[in-house]
Amino acid sequence: MNKEKRTAVIAGNWKMNKTPSEAKALVSAIAERAAGKCGCEVVLCVPYVDIPAAVEAAAGTDVKIGAENVHFKESGAYTGEVSAAMLVECGVTHVIVGHSERRQYFGETDTTVNLRAKAGLAAGLTVIICVGEVLEQRQSGITSEVVSMQTKLALAGISAEELKKVIIAYEPVWAIGTGLTATPEQADEVCGIIRGVVAELYGDECAEALTIQYGGSMNDKNAAELLAKVNVDGGLIGGASLKPDAFGAIIDAAQ
Ligand code: PEP
């Protein structure tokens, strides 16, 4: 496995936290912590209204700013939605699609995840596609089937060239915000399954180059073990990304 060839990406998902002024302070604190740590890319995905303040605070630092979602239409009568072009013009480089909270609370489906991913890629964004099983699916022994299907559907119609700007985040739903973390072995196994699906679809070279993150209660205590696994190329981090010291320790663990 060519883990060294892949870019480790440590991404924060702030969810619905922080006002613009708080965002400015938090981005600055994290940027200070991330300075000179070139062993991974650092991305902070923030609420839409925080984007201008976050982009301003991240200017000239090693931190990139992402959004937490994007709509799939270019423009039109979609009240409350934000397009990829709007994000790009604001200085956003990354966008999360298909987060389990969007799937669970906002009717996100594999089809809309795919459409959002394609819209982000068409605008030149790097897209972080989230997949992961719920607890009942893991307990029923169908994790591999669920995650493989979500991966295939999310990538439908995406070319090998576009795949270069795709990151997949394996996020077992039972581990998100619960304090329960997948073991390093579980995370590695499922990230490996995802890589296998990508190899089937695009070939070994593309699969070897793909960054696959683990997400689900990653923190300063468990990050090193998770990130050491051959198939785990970074983390998507919720709670701990709101704490500069904890997030900084995760960045250190990725060096
Ligand atoms: C997430 O929001 O993607 C996440 C993994 O959250 P947490 O780290 O809080 O479990």
py3Dmol code that shows the C-alpha trace and the ligand (Angstrom):
import py3Dmol

protein = """\
ATOM      1  CA  MET A   1       0.000   0.000   0.000  1.00  0.00           C
ATOM      2  CA  ASN A   2       1.292   3.456  -0.906  1.00  0.00           C
ATOM      3  CA  LYS A   3       0.118   5.472   2.053  1.00  0.00           C
ATOM      4  CA  GLU A   4       3.090   7.835   1.657  1.00  0.00           C
ATOM      5  CA  LYS A   5       1.924   8.797  -1.818  1.00  0.00           C
ATOM      6  CA  ARG A   6      -1.398  10.103  -0.521  1.00  0.00           C
ATOM      7  CA  THR A   7      -2.100  13.478   1.024  1.00  0.00           C
ATOM      8  CA  ALA A   8      -3.239  13.204   4.619  1.00  0.00           C
ATOM      9  CA  VAL A   9      -6.103  15.613   5.169  1.00  0.00           C
ATOM     10  CA  ILE A  10      -7.202  16.678   8.628  1.00  0.00           C
ATOM     11  CA  ALA A  11     -10.549  18.408   8.227  1.00  0.00           C
ATOM     12  CA  GLY A  12     -12.744  19.993  10.837  1.00  0.00           C
ATOM     13  CA  ASN A  13     -16.516  20.008  10.582  1.00  0.00           C
ATOM     14  CA  TRP A  14     -17.812  22.764  12.791  1.00  0.00           C
ATOM     15  CA  LYS A  15     -21.476  21.805  12.217  1.00  0.00           C
ATOM     16  CA  MET A  16     -23.814  24.566  13.506  1.00  0.00           C
ATOM     17  CA  ASN A  17     -21.299  26.181  15.838  1.00  0.00           C
ATOM     18  CA  LYS A  18     -19.556  29.567  16.031  1.00  0.00           C
ATOM     19  CA  THR A  19     -20.642  33.037  14.964  1.00  0.00           C
ATOM     20  CA  PRO A  20     -18.476  34.944  12.451  1.00  0.00           C
ATOM     21  CA  SER A  21     -16.470  36.721  15.153  1.00  0.00           C
ATOM     22  CA  GLU A  22     -15.944  33.442  17.007  1.00  0.00           C
ATOM     23  CA  ALA A  23     -14.996  31.793  13.730  1.00  0.00           C
ATOM     24  CA  LYS A  24     -12.304  34.386  13.090  1.00  0.00           C
ATOM     25  CA  ALA A  25     -10.731  33.747  16.481  1.00  0.00           C
ATOM     26  CA  LEU A  26     -10.921  29.959  16.162  1.00  0.00           C
ATOM     27  CA  VAL A  27      -9.436  29.876  12.652  1.00  0.00           C
ATOM     28  CA  SER A  28      -6.567  32.081  13.846  1.00  0.00           C
ATOM     29  CA  ALA A  29      -5.899  29.865  16.857  1.00  0.00           C
ATOM     30  CA  ILE A  30      -5.922  26.695  14.734  1.00  0.00           C
ATOM     31  CA  ALA A  31      -3.785  28.306  12.024  1.00  0.00           C
ATOM     32  CA  GLU A  32      -1.195  29.177  14.639  1.00  0.00           C
ATOM     33  CA  ARG A  33      -1.217  25.576  15.836  1.00  0.00           C
ATOM     34  CA  ALA A  34      -0.995  24.249  12.245  1.00  0.00           C
ATOM     35  CA  ALA A  35       1.834  26.546  11.106  1.00  0.00           C
ATOM     36  CA  GLY A  36       4.675  24.674   9.471  1.00  0.00           C
ATOM     37  CA  LYS A  37       3.022  21.261   9.885  1.00  0.00           C
ATOM     38  CA  CYS A  38       3.422  20.192   6.298  1.00  0.00           C
ATOM     39  CA  GLY A  39       2.706  16.482   6.885  1.00  0.00           C
ATOM     40  CA  CYS A  40      -0.980  17.017   6.250  1.00  0.00           C
ATOM     41  CA  GLU A  41      -3.419  19.430   4.696  1.00  0.00           C
ATOM     42  CA  VAL A  42      -5.628  21.249   7.202  1.00  0.00           C
ATOM     43  CA  VAL A  43      -9.166  22.209   6.215  1.00  0.00           C
ATOM     44  CA  LEU A  44     -11.885  23.802   8.330  1.00  0.00           C
ATOM     45  CA  CYS A  45     -15.444  23.312   7.070  1.00  0.00           C
ATOM     46  CA  VAL A  46     -17.564  26.032   8.606  1.00  0.00           C
ATOM     47  CA  PRO A  47     -21.166  27.281   8.513  1.00  0.00           C
ATOM     48  CA  TYR A  48     -21.980  29.370   5.426  1.00  0.00           C
ATOM     49  CA  VAL A  49     -22.232  32.676   7.281  1.00  0.00           C
ATOM     50  CA  ASP A  50     -18.798  32.157   8.832  1.00  0.00           C
ATOM     51  CA  ILE A  51     -17.071  31.692   5.482  1.00  0.00           C
ATOM     52  CA  PRO A  52     -15.979  35.306   4.808  1.00  0.00           C
ATOM     53  CA  ALA A  53     -14.553  35.727   8.318  1.00  0.00           C
ATOM     54  CA  ALA A  54     -12.893  32.303   8.186  1.00  0.00           C
ATOM     55  CA  VAL A  55     -11.360  32.934   4.760  1.00  0.00           C
ATOM     56  CA  GLU A  56     -10.019  36.284   5.947  1.00  0.00           C
ATOM     57  CA  ALA A  57      -8.503  34.739   9.074  1.00  0.00           C
ATOM     58  CA  ALA A  58      -6.981  31.863   7.085  1.00  0.00           C
ATOM     59  CA  ALA A  59      -5.372  34.095   4.440  1.00  0.00           C
ATOM     60  CA  GLY A  60      -1.624  33.577   4.331  1.00  0.00           C
ATOM     61  CA  THR A  61      -1.769  30.544   6.652  1.00  0.00           C
ATOM     62  CA  ASP A  62      -1.647  26.801   5.968  1.00  0.00           C
ATOM     63  CA  VAL A  63      -5.373  26.411   6.679  1.00  0.00           C
ATOM     64  CA  LYS A  64      -7.972  26.023   3.934  1.00  0.00           C
ATOM     65  CA  ILE A  65     -11.639  26.801   4.353  1.00  0.00           C
ATOM     66  CA  GLY A  66     -14.453  24.479   3.344  1.00  0.00           C
ATOM     67  CA  ALA A  67     -18.245  24.501   3.447  1.00  0.00           C
ATOM     68  CA  GLU A  68     -20.494  21.894   5.049  1.00  0.00           C
ATOM     69  CA  ASN A  69     -22.800  21.425   2.061  1.00  0.00           C
ATOM     70  CA  VAL A  70     -23.552  22.727  -1.434  1.00  0.00           C
ATOM     71  CA  HIS A  71     -26.621  22.735  -3.625  1.00  0.00           C
ATOM     72  CA  PHE A  72     -26.501  20.930  -6.946  1.00  0.00           C
ATOM     73  CA  LYS A  73     -28.153  23.576  -9.130  1.00  0.00           C
ATOM     74  CA  GLU A  74     -26.197  26.523 -10.452  1.00  0.00           C
ATOM     75  CA  SER A  75     -28.860  29.072  -9.489  1.00  0.00           C
ATOM     76  CA  GLY A  76     -32.604  29.516  -9.303  1.00  0.00           C
ATOM     77  CA  ALA A  77     -35.617  29.203  -7.039  1.00  0.00           C
ATOM     78  CA  TYR A  78     -34.046  27.143  -4.240  1.00  0.00           C
ATOM     79  CA  THR A  79     -34.684  29.230  -1.166  1.00  0.00           C
ATOM     80  CA  GLY A  80     -32.085  28.806   1.534  1.00  0.00           C
ATOM     81  CA  GLU A  81     -29.572  27.016  -0.655  1.00  0.00           C
ATOM     82  CA  VAL A  82     -26.037  27.979  -1.690  1.00  0.00           C
ATOM     83  CA  SER A  83     -24.374  27.156  -5.022  1.00  0.00           C
ATOM     84  CA  ALA A  84     -20.860  25.946  -5.718  1.00  0.00           C
ATOM     85  CA  ALA A  85     -20.026  29.132  -7.626  1.00  0.00           C
ATOM     86  CA  MET A  86     -21.008  31.211  -4.576  1.00  0.00           C
ATOM     87  CA  LEU A  87     -18.660  29.167  -2.409  1.00  0.00           C
ATOM     88  CA  VAL A  88     -15.782  29.448  -4.861  1.00  0.00           C
ATOM     89  CA  GLU A  89     -16.174  33.215  -5.090  1.00  0.00           C
ATOM     90  CA  CYS A  90     -16.016  33.417  -1.293  1.00  0.00           C
ATOM     91  CA  GLY A  91     -12.660  31.617  -1.255  1.00  0.00           C
ATOM     92  CA  VAL A  92     -13.842  28.134  -0.293  1.00  0.00           C
ATOM     93  CA  THR A  93     -11.715  25.235  -1.562  1.00  0.00           C
ATOM     94  CA  HIS A  94     -13.457  22.187  -0.057  1.00  0.00           C
ATOM     95  CA  VAL A  95     -16.999  21.070   0.593  1.00  0.00           C
ATOM     96  CA  ILE A  96     -18.492  18.205   2.595  1.00  0.00           C
ATOM     97  CA  VAL A  97     -21.359  16.306   0.966  1.00  0.00           C
ATOM     98  CA  GLY A  98     -23.493  13.515   2.368  1.00  0.00           C
ATOM     99  CA  HIS A  99     -22.696  14.030   6.027  1.00  0.00           C
ATOM    100  CA  SER A 100     -24.814  11.619   8.059  1.00  0.00           C
ATOM    101  CA  GLU A 101     -26.532  14.523   9.832  1.00  0.00           C
ATOM    102  CA  ARG A 102     -27.710  15.769   6.426  1.00  0.00           C
ATOM    103  CA  ARG A 103     -28.823  12.251   5.489  1.00  0.00           C
ATOM    104  CA  GLN A 104     -30.566  11.774   8.857  1.00  0.00           C
ATOM    105  CA  TYR A 105     -32.232  15.155   9.416  1.00  0.00           C
ATOM    106  CA  PHE A 106     -32.483  16.815   5.995  1.00  0.00           C
ATOM    107  CA  GLY A 107     -33.559  14.095   3.605  1.00  0.00           C
ATOM    108  CA  GLU A 108     -30.212  13.693   1.871  1.00  0.00           C
ATOM    109  CA  THR A 109     -30.163  10.610  -0.351  1.00  0.00           C
ATOM    110  CA  ASP A 110     -27.439   8.807  -2.269  1.00  0.00           C
ATOM    111  CA  THR A 111     -28.804  10.506  -5.396  1.00  0.00           C
ATOM    112  CA  THR A 112     -28.565  14.040  -4.012  1.00  0.00           C
ATOM    113  CA  VAL A 113     -25.138  13.285  -2.530  1.00  0.00           C
ATOM    114  CA  ASN A 114     -23.994  12.345  -6.032  1.00  0.00           C
ATOM    115  CA  LEU A 115     -25.519  15.493  -7.554  1.00  0.00           C
ATOM    116  CA  ARG A 116     -23.915  17.718  -4.920  1.00  0.00           C
ATOM    117  CA  ALA A 117     -20.543  16.029  -5.402  1.00  0.00           C
ATOM    118  CA  LYS A 118     -20.728  16.579  -9.153  1.00  0.00           C
ATOM    119  CA  ALA A 119     -21.717  20.235  -8.714  1.00  0.00           C
ATOM    120  CA  GLY A 120     -18.814  20.846  -6.346  1.00  0.00           C
ATOM    121  CA  LEU A 121     -16.331  19.170  -8.670  1.00  0.00           C
ATOM    122  CA  ALA A 122     -17.630  21.057 -11.710  1.00  0.00           C
ATOM    123  CA  ALA A 123     -16.902  24.307  -9.871  1.00  0.00           C
ATOM    124  CA  GLY A 124     -13.374  23.176  -8.994  1.00  0.00           C
ATOM    125  CA  LEU A 125     -13.987  22.377  -5.333  1.00  0.00           C
ATOM    126  CA  THR A 126     -12.464  19.409  -3.546  1.00  0.00           C
ATOM    127  CA  VAL A 127     -15.368  17.308  -2.370  1.00  0.00           C
ATOM    128  CA  ILE A 128     -15.361  15.326   0.873  1.00  0.00           C
ATOM    129  CA  ILE A 129     -17.982  12.585   0.407  1.00  0.00           C
ATOM    130  CA  CYS A 130     -19.187  11.001   3.655  1.00  0.00           C
ATOM    131  CA  VAL A 131     -20.290   7.382   3.845  1.00  0.00           C
ATOM    132  CA  GLY A 132     -20.945   5.129   6.808  1.00  0.00           C
ATOM    133  CA  GLU A 133     -23.235   2.586   8.351  1.00  0.00           C
ATOM    134  CA  VAL A 134     -25.692   3.015  11.217  1.00  0.00           C
ATOM    135  CA  LEU A 135     -25.391   0.816  14.296  1.00  0.00           C
ATOM    136  CA  GLU A 136     -28.098  -1.669  13.263  1.00  0.00           C
ATOM    137  CA  GLN A 137     -26.341  -2.209   9.933  1.00  0.00           C
ATOM    138  CA  ARG A 138     -23.030  -2.918  11.661  1.00  0.00           C
ATOM    139  CA  GLN A 139     -24.743  -5.260  14.099  1.00  0.00           C
ATOM    140  CA  SER A 140     -26.423  -7.073  11.195  1.00  0.00           C
ATOM    141  CA  GLY A 141     -23.046  -7.594   9.520  1.00  0.00           C
ATOM    142  CA  ILE A 142     -23.838  -5.526   6.424  1.00  0.00           C
ATOM    143  CA  THR A 143     -21.357  -2.664   6.888  1.00  0.00           C
ATOM    144  CA  SER A 144     -19.370  -3.637   3.812  1.00  0.00           C
ATOM    145  CA  GLU A 145     -22.466  -3.788   1.582  1.00  0.00           C
ATOM    146  CA  VAL A 146     -23.846  -0.476   2.874  1.00  0.00           C
ATOM    147  CA  VAL A 147     -20.615   1.459   2.560  1.00  0.00           C
ATOM    148  CA  SER A 148     -19.763  -0.076  -0.832  1.00  0.00           C
ATOM    149  CA  MET A 149     -23.175   0.855  -2.216  1.00  0.00           C
ATOM    150  CA  GLN A 150     -23.009   4.407  -0.823  1.00  0.00           C
ATOM    151  CA  THR A 151     -19.550   4.813  -2.372  1.00  0.00           C
ATOM    152  CA  LYS A 152     -20.643   3.514  -5.792  1.00  0.00           C
ATOM    153  CA  LEU A 153     -23.742   5.715  -5.876  1.00  0.00           C
ATOM    154  CA  ALA A 154     -21.870   8.811  -4.699  1.00  0.00           C
ATOM    155  CA  LEU A 155     -19.260   8.370  -7.436  1.00  0.00           C
ATOM    156  CA  ALA A 156     -21.673   7.620 -10.291  1.00  0.00           C
ATOM    157  CA  GLY A 157     -20.732   9.678 -13.353  1.00  0.00           C
ATOM    158  CA  ILE A 158     -17.565  11.094 -11.768  1.00  0.00           C
ATOM    159  CA  SER A 159     -14.527  10.698 -14.032  1.00  0.00           C
ATOM    160  CA  ALA A 160     -11.075   9.457 -13.034  1.00  0.00           C
ATOM    161  CA  GLU A 161      -9.799  12.995 -13.589  1.00  0.00           C
ATOM    162  CA  GLU A 162     -12.473  14.412 -11.257  1.00  0.00           C
ATOM    163  CA  LEU A 163     -11.698  11.716  -8.689  1.00  0.00           C
ATOM    164  CA  LYS A 164      -8.376  13.485  -8.045  1.00  0.00           C
ATOM    165  CA  LYS A 165     -10.411  16.138  -6.206  1.00  0.00           C
ATOM    166  CA  VAL A 166     -12.489  13.657  -4.221  1.00  0.00           C
ATOM    167  CA  ILE A 167     -11.846  12.666  -0.625  1.00  0.00           C
ATOM    168  CA  ILE A 168     -13.981   9.953   0.926  1.00  0.00           C
ATOM    169  CA  ALA A 169     -14.685  10.123   4.648  1.00  0.00           C
ATOM    170  CA  TYR A 170     -15.670   6.860   6.291  1.00  0.00           C
ATOM    171  CA  GLU A 171     -17.857   7.925   9.169  1.00  0.00           C
ATOM    172  CA  PRO A 172     -19.663   5.166  11.038  1.00  0.00           C
ATOM    173  CA  VAL A 173     -22.839   6.936  12.119  1.00  0.00           C
ATOM    174  CA  TRP A 174     -22.766   5.271  15.537  1.00  0.00           C
ATOM    175  CA  ALA A 175     -19.408   6.938  16.225  1.00  0.00           C
ATOM    176  CA  ILE A 176     -20.331  10.513  15.301  1.00  0.00           C
ATOM    177  CA  GLY A 177     -20.662  12.801  18.276  1.00  0.00           C
ATOM    178  CA  THR A 178     -21.170   9.821  20.579  1.00  0.00           C
ATOM    179  CA  GLY A 179     -17.706   9.419  22.054  1.00  0.00           C
ATOM    180  CA  LEU A 180     -17.701   5.884  20.608  1.00  0.00           C
ATOM    181  CA  THR A 181     -14.838   5.477  18.173  1.00  0.00           C
ATOM    182  CA  ALA A 182     -14.298   2.688  15.680  1.00  0.00           C
ATOM    183  CA  THR A 183     -11.216   0.708  16.619  1.00  0.00           C
ATOM    184  CA  PRO A 184      -8.215   1.412  14.393  1.00  0.00           C
ATOM    185  CA  GLU A 185      -8.752  -2.070  12.921  1.00  0.00           C
ATOM    186  CA  GLN A 186     -12.431  -1.401  12.135  1.00  0.00           C
ATOM    187  CA  ALA A 187     -11.573   1.969  10.570  1.00  0.00           C
ATOM    188  CA  ASP A 188      -8.762   0.451   8.513  1.00  0.00           C
ATOM    189  CA  GLU A 189     -10.928  -2.449   7.372  1.00  0.00           C
ATOM    190  CA  VAL A 190     -13.763  -0.273   6.071  1.00  0.00           C
ATOM    191  CA  CYS A 191     -11.436   2.333   4.531  1.00  0.00           C
ATOM    192  CA  GLY A 192      -9.796  -0.637   2.769  1.00  0.00           C
ATOM    193  CA  ILE A 193     -13.194  -1.838   1.526  1.00  0.00           C
ATOM    194  CA  ILE A 194     -13.875   1.648   0.114  1.00  0.00           C
ATOM    195  CA  ARG A 195     -10.472   1.637  -1.585  1.00  0.00           C
ATOM    196  CA  GLY A 196     -11.343  -1.746  -3.081  1.00  0.00           C
ATOM    197  CA  VAL A 197     -14.603  -0.375  -4.506  1.00  0.00           C
ATOM    198  CA  VAL A 198     -12.721   2.558  -6.014  1.00  0.00           C
ATOM    199  CA  ALA A 199     -10.165   0.134  -7.494  1.00  0.00           C
ATOM    200  CA  GLU A 200     -12.999  -1.822  -9.139  1.00  0.00           C
ATOM    201  CA  LEU A 201     -14.471   1.372 -10.576  1.00  0.00           C
ATOM    202  CA  TYR A 202     -11.338   3.295 -11.571  1.00  0.00           C
ATOM    203  CA  GLY A 203      -8.383   0.908 -11.315  1.00  0.00           C
ATOM    204  CA  ASP A 204      -5.636   0.374  -8.748  1.00  0.00           C
ATOM    205  CA  GLU A 205      -3.680   3.524  -9.465  1.00  0.00           C
ATOM    206  CA  CYS A 206      -6.634   5.815  -8.781  1.00  0.00           C
ATOM    207  CA  ALA A 207      -7.546   3.842  -5.669  1.00  0.00           C
ATOM    208  CA  GLU A 208      -3.995   4.050  -4.325  1.00  0.00           C
ATOM    209  CA  ALA A 209      -3.991   7.817  -4.792  1.00  0.00           C
ATOM    210  CA  LEU A 210      -7.354   8.444  -3.097  1.00  0.00           C
ATOM    211  CA  THR A 211      -7.401  10.094   0.317  1.00  0.00           C
ATOM    212  CA  ILE A 212      -9.790   8.237   2.623  1.00  0.00           C
ATOM    213  CA  GLN A 213     -10.453   9.770   6.009  1.00  0.00           C
ATOM    214  CA  TYR A 214     -11.910   8.291   9.145  1.00  0.00           C
ATOM    215  CA  GLY A 215     -14.437  10.322  11.112  1.00  0.00           C
ATOM    216  CA  GLY A 216     -16.289   9.564  14.328  1.00  0.00           C
ATOM    217  CA  SER A 217     -15.188  10.909  17.709  1.00  0.00           C
ATOM    218  CA  MET A 218     -11.573  11.255  16.622  1.00  0.00           C
ATOM    219  CA  ASN A 219      -9.699  13.203  19.280  1.00  0.00           C
ATOM    220  CA  ASP A 220      -6.256  14.020  20.621  1.00  0.00           C
ATOM    221  CA  LYS A 221      -6.128  10.670  22.456  1.00  0.00           C
ATOM    222  CA  ASN A 222      -7.081   8.243  19.682  1.00  0.00           C
ATOM    223  CA  ALA A 223      -5.891  10.054  16.532  1.00  0.00           C
ATOM    224  CA  ALA A 224      -2.353   8.660  16.375  1.00  0.00           C
ATOM    225  CA  GLU A 225      -3.489   5.037  16.393  1.00  0.00           C
ATOM    226  CA  LEU A 226      -6.230   5.627  13.823  1.00  0.00           C
ATOM    227  CA  LEU A 227      -4.002   7.672  11.512  1.00  0.00           C
ATOM    228  CA  ALA A 228      -1.240   5.062  11.659  1.00  0.00           C
ATOM    229  CA  LYS A 229      -3.426   2.578   9.810  1.00  0.00           C
ATOM    230  CA  VAL A 230      -2.479   1.968   6.213  1.00  0.00           C
ATOM    231  CA  ASN A 231      -5.862   2.842   4.729  1.00  0.00           C
ATOM    232  CA  VAL A 232      -6.626   5.840   6.940  1.00  0.00           C
ATOM    233  CA  ASP A 233      -5.320   9.009   5.311  1.00  0.00           C
ATOM    234  CA  GLY A 234      -6.663  11.628   7.643  1.00  0.00           C
ATOM    235  CA  GLY A 235      -9.666  12.542   9.697  1.00  0.00           C
ATOM    236  CA  LEU A 236     -12.960  14.376   9.514  1.00  0.00           C
ATOM    237  CA  ILE A 237     -13.396  15.790  12.964  1.00  0.00           C
ATOM    238  CA  GLY A 238     -16.452  17.369  14.555  1.00  0.00           C
ATOM    239  CA  GLY A 239     -16.304  18.102  18.282  1.00  0.00           C
ATOM    240  CA  ALA A 240     -12.526  18.190  18.612  1.00  0.00           C
ATOM    241  CA  SER A 241     -12.209  20.659  15.717  1.00  0.00           C
ATOM    242  CA  LEU A 242     -13.748  23.328  17.949  1.00  0.00           C
ATOM    243  CA  LYS A 243     -10.841  23.021  20.401  1.00  0.00           C
ATOM    244  CA  PRO A 244      -7.529  24.368  19.094  1.00  0.00           C
ATOM    245  CA  ASP A 245      -5.398  22.233  21.409  1.00  0.00           C
ATOM    246  CA  ALA A 246      -7.203  18.971  20.675  1.00  0.00           C
ATOM    247  CA  PHE A 247      -7.349  19.698  16.947  1.00  0.00           C
ATOM    248  CA  GLY A 248      -3.702  20.765  17.020  1.00  0.00           C
ATOM    249  CA  ALA A 249      -2.778  17.466  18.633  1.00  0.00           C
ATOM    250  CA  ILE A 250      -4.597  15.604  15.847  1.00  0.00           C
ATOM    251  CA  ILE A 251      -2.624  17.628  13.275  1.00  0.00           C
ATOM    252  CA  ASP A 252       0.561  16.658  15.154  1.00  0.00           C
ATOM    253  CA  ALA A 253      -0.474  12.996  15.039  1.00  0.00           C
ATOM    254  CA  ALA A 254      -0.780  13.217  11.249  1.00  0.00           C
ATOM    255  CA  GLN A 255       2.837  14.394  10.772  1.00  0.00           C
TER     256      GLN A 255
END
"""
ligand_1 = """\
10
PEP
C -18.366 14.747 12.090
O -19.117 15.681 12.341
O -18.118 14.443 10.926
C -17.762 14.013 13.218
C -16.991 12.989 12.962
O -18.094 14.450 14.465
P -17.380 13.995 15.834
O -15.889 14.092 15.606
O -17.863 14.979 16.839
O -17.799 12.593 16.100
"""
view = py3Dmol.view(width=600, height=400)
view.addModel(protein, "pdb")
view.setStyle({"model": 0}, {"cartoon": {"style": "trace"}})
view.addModel(ligand_1, "xyz")
view.setStyle({"model": 1}, {"stick": {}})
view.zoomTo()
view.show()
